[in-house]
């Protein structure tokens, strides 16, 4: 199965009061380039995230967006500064005695005094968050790979159809090349007959001239290599991703053979057919740019 480099995936997991959301987007790129955006406090997890992505993706520009909400997992504790509270009570009592006023103090009043209560917040354990993040990332990657695989199936069908078209074009080129050689031989024989009409014509001379011309326009090697390239491309499609780089190299060889045939052709019909051939090759090349 081949995969497209373009894809999207997302996942959201809530566990132990922690909610993690992961969103993945990718576009074509020659190599793997990963950008991770997550809360600053969790930047230590970035390398682990990139390593996980590297195990699933070999090419493409990947953007990863991560949000982590651990507020429900955080614990808050309130403690009393007993010594300070006692000092406040003693001070209030002393004021009552000094100024002959009632000693009247409540717990609510005590709670409003500075530093009587100490509030401590304990954040969720990073190891727990890391585990939930890993689960969410893998789920998002499954969703992401699913989309890439669906896109890959479309690319696969299109490339296979174009390879069949190229095979048919190669058949046409070979047939027209034979017709070109036969027509040249007939013209050569006619001209030599006109020149040597009085004394006859040497058949070996015609054969020799035709052989020289045939060698000059021979495209057998190029068409054989093209068919070999078609077969190799089809085998790549069977093996599945990552094959984009290999296919990109091979399609350059397709172009090389097409250019050579174009330079050898001595027939306008062949030239037009070569244009069709190069057009189909270019369409495959464009599709290959999307393959991982």
Secondary structure, DSSP 8 states (H G I E B T S, - for coil): ---BS-EEEEEEEEETTEEEEEEEEEE--SSEEEEEE--GGGGGGHHHHHHHHHHH-SSEEEEEEEEEE-TTT-EEEEEE-HHHHHHHHHHHHHHHHHHT------HHHHHTSTTSEEEEEE---HHHHHHHHHHHHHHHHHHHHHHHHHHHHHHHHHHHHHHHHHHHHHHHHHHHHHHHHHHHHHHHHHHHHHHTTTT---HHHHHHHHHHHHHHH--HHHHHHHHHHHHHHHHHHHH-SS-HHHHHHHHHHHHHHHHHHHHH---HHHHHHHHHHHHHHHHHHHHHTTB-
